[in-house]
């Protein structure tokens, strides 16, 4: 029988997953809202549906990386996981309040690493996994930017003789597909982080064995992130859809397809990347393909600072939570 404390931590993990969707709703809907192809309410319904549908991709490589590739499984226990989740949730809520599109994924990874470091020292960290994740803080937005830049130039050349009004009508329809693809990629990568945490918790407490993640865990994690997306993080939507660069349907479609390719590719490779970093880079790439001055680089600078600070900040919150819990345990 699963202990009440373990059930409580699973509930906290699902709360984090919900907040992840809530916080990252901007990633899924910013471009389609910014181009006015969908209203905000229809956009979150569209995104939430494809967040959930991604469960049926049956892809769990990212979950395995989170569960075993960041922290040595031998030191994982319910307290480490609870403090990791607390660090991630606190940082997510702070950056949502400040309107900064930071990474829920890296907040969770930072929290996990911070709690493990305080409990067992540097030897508790799987350095290869942490360094790979850290590298993609910089690589995923660069990949998104390169793809956004390339896709937009390719579309501009292919449709160079098309009338602007026809282009606008065509890409308003295409953007429904690109928004769906990006939301699918978002669910496919981000829901797996919570899956990995819940699986590590159940294995560490003897409630599961082996390496196969049960489908019920997959379903509840996708349902939680989908419900979070449905709620919408409107403060960040304004930053993503309006303040980085002005978007039209053709640019929005290119940004979303660029983000979808990056996210689905990373998921198949088992790499936990940030949807925030990816779509922000793609939006910047689309803007820069028109002209460098089309991107508001001052806003981009604030976003990049939030990216760099996320892992150490969430790690610090988790470490403090662990120390407080140690004192309370006596």
N, C-alpha and C positions, 0 to 999 in steps of 0.2 A: 504493500500500500504506500502511496506517495505521501510523504510527510507534509503537514500544513505549511511549514516554512518554505519547502520546495514549491508547493502550489502558489504560495504568495510571490515567490521570485518569478515564476512563469507569468503570473499576472503583471508584474512590473515589467518584464521583458516585452509582453504584448502592448503595455502602455507606451514603452519606448518605440515600438514598431508603429503604433498609432501616431505618436508625436513625429516620428520620422516622416510618415506620409503627410501629416499636417504641415510640418516644416518644409518638406520638399515638394509640396503641391506646386509651388512656383516653378520648379524645374519642368514639370510635366505640362503646365498650362500657360506659362508666361508668353511664349511666342504666339500661340493661337489666340490668346486674349489681346496681346499687343497689336496683332494685325486685325483684330475685330472680326475674325472668322467665326468665333463662337463667343457667346456671352460668358462671363465668369462662371455662372452656375452650370451651364451646359458643359463647359470645358472641364470642370472638376468631375462631373458625372462620367464623361467620356474617359478621362484619365483614370479614375478609380476603377472603372470596369476593366480596362486593360491591365492595370496593376494586378487585379485578381486573376484574370485569364492567364497571366504569366505562370501561375502555379502549375498549369498543365504542360509547361515545357519540361517539367520533371528534371530540372537541372539543379544540382546541389554542390557543385565544385567550390563555389565561394563559401558556402556554409562549412565545408570541410576545412578550408583555409582559416576561417575565423575560429572554429572549434579546436583545431590542432596546430595551426601554423603561425600563431602569434604568441601564445603563452604555452609553456610546457604543461601538457595535460595532467602531469603528476601533481602539480601544486594547485590545480583548480578545485575549488570547493564552493558551496553556496555563498559564503561571505564574499569571496573574490568576485563572483558574478554579480551579486547584489551591488557591491560598491562600484563595479564597472558600469552597470546600468545607471546608477545614481549620477556618476560623473558625466555620462553622456546626456542624460535627461536635463540636468542643470545647464550644461553648456548649450544644448539645443534651444531651451526656452529663453536663455539670455540673448542668443543671437537672433532668435525670432523677434524678441522685443525690440532689439536694436535695428531690425530690418536688414540684417546681413545674411546673405546666402552662404552660410558655412556648411560643412559636410557632416551629416549625421553619421555616416559610415566611419569617418575618421574620429569623430567624438566617441563612438563605441570602442574603436580600437585603442584610442588613447586611454579611455577609462579602464579597459581590460589590462593594458600594460601597466598603468599606474598602480592599480590594486595589487597586481602580481609583484611588482618591484618592491613595494613596501612589505609585502608578506615574506618574500623569499630572495630578494636581491636580483642582480643582473642576470644570474644564471637561469632565472625563471623565464626569460624572454627568448623566443625563437628568433634569433637575429635576422636570419635570411628572410623570413616572412615579414617582419616589421620593416626591414629595409626596402623590400619590394613594394610594400604598401606605401611607404614614404616616397619612393621614387615616382609612383603614379600620382602623387599630389601635383607634381609638375608635368608628368607625361600625359595624363588624361586631358587636361585643358589644352595642351599643345597639339595633341592628336585631334581633338575636337575642333580647334582653331584651324589646323591645316585642312581638315576635311571640309569645314564650313567655307573656307576661302576657295578651295578647289571646286566644290559642288556649285557654288554661286557663279564662279567664272564659267564653268561648263554650261550651266543653264543659260546664262546670259549670251553665250556664243551660239548655242543651239537654237535659241528663240530670238536671235538678233533682228529678224525681220518681222516678228509678230507685233501686232498692235498692243499697246499697253493695256487697254481695257479688256482685250481677250486674254492676255496674260494674267491679269488680276482675277478674272472669273475662273480660269482654269486652275490656278494655284490655290484659290479658295477651296476647291474640291480636293486637290492633292494634299493640302495641309491637314485635312481630316485624317488621311492615311498616315502622314508623317507624325502627327501628334499621337496617334494610336501606337505607332511603332516605337516612339520614344517612351511612352508610358509603359509599354510591354517590357522594354529594356530596363526601365527604372524598377519595375516590380521584380523582374528576373534577377537583378543584382542586389537591390537593397533589402528585399524581404529575406534573402538568404542570410544576411548578417544576424538577424534575430533567430533564425533557424539554428545557426551554428551555436549561438549562446545557449539556447534551450537544450539542444542536444548535448553540449558539453556539461550542462548542469545535471541532466538526467543520467548521463554516463558516470559522472563523478560521484553521484549518490547511489549508484547501483540499480537504478530504475530502468536502465537500458544497457545493452551490450552490443558489440559489433560496430560496424561503420555505416550501416544503412540508416538514413533518416526516415522515420515513418511518415506516411503521407498525411496523417492528421496534423503533424507539426507544420508541414508545408502549407496545408490549407488554412490553418488558423493564422499563420504569419502573413500570408497574402491577404486574408480577409482584414486583418488589423491595419496593414499599410494602406489598403484600399479605402477603408473607412476614414483613416486620417487624411488621405488625399481629398476625399469627399468634403471634409470640413474646410480645407483650404487655408493656407497661410498668407493672408492678403497683404500683410506688410511687405513680405519679400517679393510677391508678385509685382508690386509697383517698381521695385528696384530692377528686377530682371526684365520686365516687359517694356519699360519706358525709359529707364535712366542710363542703360549701357549704350544703346544705339537705337535709332528709330527703325522699325521693321515693317515690311510689306509682306503679303502672302508668299511671294517667291522666296524672299529671304528667310521667312519663318520656316518654310518647308525645308530649305537647305540646312538650316541650323538643326532642325529636329531629326532629319535623316542622318546627319553627321553624328549627332549624339547617340542615336539608336545603334548605328554601326559600331561605335566605340563601346557602348555598354554591353551589347550582346556579345561582341568579340571578347571583352574582358571576362564576362560571365562564363563563357565556354572555356576560357583559359584558367578559371578559378581565381581571378584577381579581384579583390574587393576595391572598386573605384568609387569615386564620388560622382553622383549624377549632377550635383551642383557644379563641380569643377568642369565636367564635360560639357554641359549645355552653355555655361558661361563662356568657355573657350570657343564653342561653335558660334555663338552670337557675335563674339568679338571678331571671329574670322570672316563672317558674312559682312559685318560693318567695314572691316579693313579692306575687303575686296573692292568696295566702292571708292573709299579713300580713307587714309589713316585718321583724318580729323573727324570722320563719322563716328568713331568710338570715343566715348567720354572716359579718357584714361584715368582721370581722377577718381571716378567711381570704381573703375577696375582695380585701382591701387588699394582702395579700402577693402575690396573683396579679397584680394590676394593676401593682405595682412591677416584677415580672418582665417583664411585657409592655413597659413603657416602656424598660427597661434592655436588652432583647434586641438591638435593632439596633445601638446604639453598642458594646455589649460584643462581639458577634460581629465587628463592623467592626474593633475594636481588635485582636482575635486575628488576623484576616486581615492587618491592616497589619503587625503584628509578624512574622508568617510571611513576608510579602513582603520586609521588611527583612533578615531572616535569610537568605532565599534569595538576595537581592542580594549579601550579604557572601560567601556560599558560592560564588556565581558568579564572584566576584573582581573 
